[in-house]
Amino acid sequence: MVHISLRVLVGNSRKSLLPDGQCSASVNRRWNKPGAILFKSMKKTQQPMNPDDYMRLAIAMAQKVPRFPFGAVIVQRETGEVLAKGYNRSSRNPTVHGEIDVINRCAAAHVNIDWTALDLYTTAEPCPMCQSAIAWSGIATVYFGTSIPFLQQHGWRQIDIRAEEVARRTPFRQTTVIGGILEAECNALFEAAQRRGEQA
């Protein structure tokens, strides 16, 4: 909802109409037309979505690269704002997985941000490289859909170390790893790629 505050300009004074009908006046140096009215829109407040909603955004990013459907988004926990979106770009650089891409994009767009206030959503469980990057960045919570065991069972090359283990063995961070978010929908992305014979 967008809240509107009505301000009435009378002479060189600006009066704000308060909810109880009272007025507060201040000197207006920019307006001098009697009776002028200024409408000021307050900033729209963004309502946080739930984990499924954010995972759907990650799935949408993954669908940009159906051969390697690893999509990710970074969210500011308190406000629910999506700060960055990314996807697997390993066809150009073998180290740029979806999580690496979204972290790089977030860092470029939001300098000096508090990374501990952020959450990351990714269609597949982060590999050890990506989970280590998450730890170094300071992101507090990771949500994933498809698990590493599922990927291994379906022919995807994966290092056999779970994200939770990497997080647990990183004593200088406290990262929470939560799996199974829209797991069936995420699994379907990788099953479709497998049918095309395009496993990473």
N, C-alpha and C positions, 0 to 999 in steps of 0.2 A: 504494500500500500504506500502511495506517495502522499505525504502530509503537506498541506499548503498553509503558509502563514500569510495573512493579509496585512499589508502595511499601507497606511494612508499618509500622504504627504500634504501637510498644510503649511503654506508659506515656506519658511526655511527650516521647519521642524518635521521630523519623521515620527509618526506615532504608530506603535504596534498594538493591534487589538488583541488583548489577552482573552483567554477562555471565559473569564467571568465578566467580560465587558469593560474592564478597566483599560486604560491606555498608558503606555510609557512613551515619553517623547525624547528625541535626541536631535542634535543639530545636524541638518543635512546640507553638506557643502556642494553636492552635485546636482540636487534638484531644487528648483525655486518656482515651480509652477504650482499655484494653489490648486488643491483638489486632485493632484495627480495620484494615481494608485499604482503600486508596485506589487506584483505577485512574485513570491519567492518560493520555488520548489525545494523542499528538503531532499537530501540524498535518499534514494530508495534503499531500504534495508533488505539485504539478501538473506533469505531464510535458508539455513543449512539443510542439505538433503541427507538422506540416509546412505549407508554404505552401498546398497544395491544401486542407487542412482549414480553414485560416483563410478562404480564398476561399469555401469553401462556406458559412461563416457570413455572409459579405458577400452571397452570393447569396440566402440565406434572408431577409436584411433587404430586399434589392431586391424580393423577391416580395411584400412588404407593400404595395408601390406598383407594380403591374404596368404602369401607364401610363407611369411614369418609373422604370425599374428600376435606379436607381443606389444601390447599397447599399455600406456601408463599415464596417470594424471597425478598432480600434486595439489593438495587442498590445504588451505589455512583452516585449522581446526575450529577456532573460535567463531569466525565469521562465515565459514562454509564457502568462501571464495575459491574458485579454481584458479590457481596461479600459473600453471603450465601444463601442457599436454605433449606427449611424445610417443614415438613408436620405433620399432626395430629398424635400424639403418645399417645392418651388418653387411648388406650387399656392397656398400661403399667403404665401410670401415668395420672390420670384424669385432671390434670392441664396443661398438655403439649399439648396445641392446636397448630395449625400450626404456628401462629404468635409467640408464646412463644418459639417454637422449633427453628425458624429461628433467633430470637433475641439471644438466647443462643449460637447458632452456630457462629453467627457474633461476639459476645463478646469473644468467645474462640479463634477465628482465627485472630481477629484484635484488639489487646489490645490498649487502649488509642486513639481509632479512634474518630473523630468528628462526633457524631451521628446526629447533626443537618444538616449535609451534605448528609444524607441518605434518601432514599424513600423506602417504603415497599409496595409490591404488594401481595394481598391475594385473594383467590377465593371467599371468603365470608366476609361480613362485620364483623369486629372485635367485639366480645362480650365485655361487660364492663371490664372483667378481662384483655383481650388482649389489648384493647384500653388504659387501664390504664398502662399496661407494656410499650406500645409504648410511652405514655406520659413521663413516668419515664426515658426511654432511651433517649428521646430527638429527635426521628425521626420526620422529619419535615412534610412529606406528606405521606398519606395512600391512596392507590388505591384499591378498592374492586370490585368484580363482582356481586355476589348474595347478596341481601339485607336480613336483619333480618326479615322483614315482610314476604318475600317469604319463608324463612325457616320455620317460624311459621305456615304459611298456608299449608305447606307440611309435618307437623308432627315432625319437628325438635325442640327439647327443646332449647329454647332461653330465656335469661333474657330480659325483655321488655324495654331495654334502648338502644337507638341508639348510634353509635360510635360518631356521630357529637355532641351529647349532652355531652358525656364524655369529648370530646375535648374542647367544649365551657365552661364547668365547671371546667377546669383545668387552673387557672389563671397564673401559672408559665410557661406555654408553649404556643406556637402558632403553633398548628398542623392543617394542612389542610386535610380534609377527602373528597375524590372524589369517588363516586360510579358509577356503571353501565358500568365498563370496561369489554368488552366481556361478557356482562350479560347473553345472551342466552346460550353461551357455558358453562359458570359456572353453570347456572341453570340446565342445562342438567346433570351435574355431580350429583347433589343432587336429581333430579328426578329419575335417574337411581338407586341410592341407596335406594330411597323410594320404588321403584318397587320391590326391593329385600327385603324390610322390615327391613332395617338396619339403621334407623334413630338414631341419637345420642340423 
